[in-house]
Amino acid sequence: MYFSKFITEQHRSARIGWLRAAVLGANDGIISTASLIVGITAAHTPHHSILIAGVASLIAGSMSMAAGEYVSVSSQLDTEQADIERERIELENNLEYEHEELANIYISRGLQSSLAKQVAAELMAHDALGAHARDELGITETLKARPLQAAITSAITFSVGAALPLLMVIVAPFTQLIPAVSGISLLSLALLGALASFTGGSNMLTGTMRVTLWGALALATTTGIGMLF
């Protein structure tokens, strides 16, 4: 069947921005809160103090993640905008050089010189700044920095991740708190790694093992430090 209009393909790279923030937030929420809980539990801290510390970790951590993501991604956005503004000025002052520069990029990618110059000319006639932003600077609509999206996503997923080990403090017997928190945390990390890999289209086993291994190392380390005190 012939279609007269192009069908837009959905690529997984479009998910990179929010997926990175979501995985980072959830992973940090699970590991940091669970590690804090098992560490202070191993130091024989009273149950109510463990619960307070866990709630404080959830609130402070989610705010910290939101602020950190917003600041870091905003810095990336500032850099992108500065590069685009510089490119705009260069296009105004030296259009011929910019045409040659773009053509050379296409030549380096395999086009013949005459065709590369023709492509550069037509793309610049349509949207010169957009062409240079995309092919010279590597800035695209799909991958551009989105500070607010990153901040909100990481804050929400951190809270969800932190709530899982915190729930064990409420429902698990105090004597079984360390294995309960460790177990639910490692299971959550494994599911997170698998889900993130599936969403991103990568190997699920590799993603699962990578996240779980680092979580187990963090839990073991904080438990050992807590026992020392």
ABEGO torsion letter per residue (X at the ends): XBBABBBBBBBAAAAAAAAAAAAAAAAAAAAAAAAAAAAAAAAGBBAAAAAAAAAAAAAAAAAAAAAAAAAAAAAAAAAAAAAAAAAAAAAAABAAAAAAAAAAAAAAAGBBAAAAAAAAAAAAAABAAAAAAAAAAGBBAAABBBAAAAAAAAAAAAAAAAAAAAAAAAABBAAAAAAAAAAAAAAAAAAAAAAAAAAAGBBAAAAAAAAAAAAAAAAAAAAAAAAAX
